[in-house]
Amino acid sequence: MIEVEKKFILTLEQEKSLIEGAEFLGEKQFTDIYYDDADFSLTTKDIWLRERGGRFELKLPMNELLEKRVSDQYRELDVEDDILAHFGVRGISVKDFLISKGYRPFCEINTTRKKYRKEGFGIDLDSMDFGYSIGEIEYMTEDESKIKETTQSIIQFAQKHNIDTNAVVRGKVAEFLRVKNPTHFQVLINAKIINP
């Protein structure tokens, strides 16, 4: 599956408009632990390896260049064998692979997420333990050729709710690094993975 998503900083009015009439899917709390090595060899390629609830997930970029990017698109792998196959490894656990490659946690974030569905779109309202909140509108597709069309429909959906679709919004990991690890944050700016 390909996740196409766009993040927003929402006012209370925008949030209210967005979730009005939406189906509430639930609220959950989770901890994400992100991994990379000392050379930032994953994150400087926009590859995000995380552990959530004891399970590993790998997000692989399908994005355009940062300057042209309108939404974020990632192919998500959440089966250990698939994650290991991406790295050309077999026969060990992801945990053992991390140790063997020197990947260590660089970010741990506790999130409270409220999930909604409206008009076919997923809506996540996330509040993080370091004082940052963002909204995300997403749509999953299996067809790579529909990414631009899907992005446009997300933008139109957001605009219906008076949300500024041109504002640059940092994801939670980028904001965490800006606040807690300026060196890693600057490395990702220099690699054109995130905006300053």
Steps between C-alpha positions, in 0.01 A plus 500: 500500500605859437412755763443849363477754780509870567563655839338817635516723805131546581313774682216388728249616237671301223520191718131531587405538132719207401350254747139622480299209361807275494496146633707483819717188479657528841779644708825327582836572652822359363874546515714522188871430518693598185836350407800611297877470512759761594530609134122547465509263203126427514342836579716690249335275237152571645481142631330465838549184704289498813374273771140549613342274757779244467459476121738644244389709203703637212381801300664531159477827307308544179515878524595759247788733577436707811456823300224343290338291773133564563429195715699215651487156345652190651490131435459334839645164597379352827600134470845424642603281205405777255696758699806274511465419127515874425844503661602174328501301824335172596487261790531741793262725689475872431632561854813297426537675165487841676775394740718359222474823295544738793150647471398666825194692618524870422146601584227374733159666481182425694192589297129520577311453174133553424399328176208593277370407156313744283413480130753218455790691658681403817542785748753474782521760773828447684619654823859423598662490842744781415225758443436470126167428328424439134214380286546265209273414212590179325385263234636154424536386141645196329547681169816709463352677198229652723734679745462846342124460470479381861711795618270740318192346660660536847568868428144561380361323806716716730403820318131418551577536871688833461838341567808670355642238265813700412645532850818304565438264792767288664415144591537391860848351458633811323354722772641273771846528342467878465431524873716219638777427248589804285802321348290219350235757400760703307636186331150427366459859381835477320391169343178670381283253691323762713438873486665731756 
